[in-house]
Amino acid sequence: MSGADIQTYAFIAWMIASMIVFIALIAWALWPGNRRRLEKHGAIPFADEQDEARS
């Protein structure tokens, strides 16, 4: 087995692992039980604007 073969297999393994992590993150973000918490976190940038409007 040459170095080029090892490099090719390592690249393939890295791509498969990356795709698995990406799909897992998407599934976690879209899971129904996480919706309320993620919406709350998504509203954080607008919290300052709401505080300024109340003043």
C-alpha positions in Angstrom: 0.0 0.0 0.0 1.5 3.3 -1.1 1.3 6.6 0.6 -1.1 7.8 -2.1 -3.5 5.0 -1.2 -3.3 5.8 2.5 -4.0 9.5 1.7 -7.0 8.6 -0.5 -8.4 6.3 2.3 -7.8 8.9 4.9 -9.6 11.5 2.8 -12.6 9.2 2.2 -12.8 8.5 6.0 -12.6 12.2 6.8 -15.4 13.0 4.3 -17.6 10.3 5.7 -17.0 11.4 9.3 -17.7 15.0 8.3 -21.0 14.1 6.6 -22.1 12.1 9.7 -21.4 15.0 12.0 -23.1 17.4 9.7 -26.2 15.3 9.4 -26.3 14.7 13.2 -26.1 18.5 13.8 -28.9 19.2 11.4 -31.0 16.5 13.0 -30.3 17.9 16.4 -31.2 21.4 15.4 -34.5 20.3 13.8 -35.5 18.0 16.5 -38.9 19.1 17.9 -37.8 19.1 21.5 -35.1 21.7 20.9 -37.4 24.2 19.2 -38.3 26.4 22.2 -34.7 26.6 23.4 -33.2 27.3 20.0 -35.8 30.0 19.3 -34.9 31.6 22.6 -31.2 31.6 21.7 -32.1 33.0 18.3 -33.8 36.0 19.8 -30.7 37.0 21.8 -29.4 39.5 19.2 -32.7 41.4 19.3 -32.8 41.6 23.1 -30.8 44.8 23.1 -33.2 46.5 20.7 -36.2 45.5 22.9 -34.5 46.9 26.0 -33.7 50.2 24.2 -37.3 50.5 23.1 -38.6 50.1 26.7 -36.3 53.0 27.9 
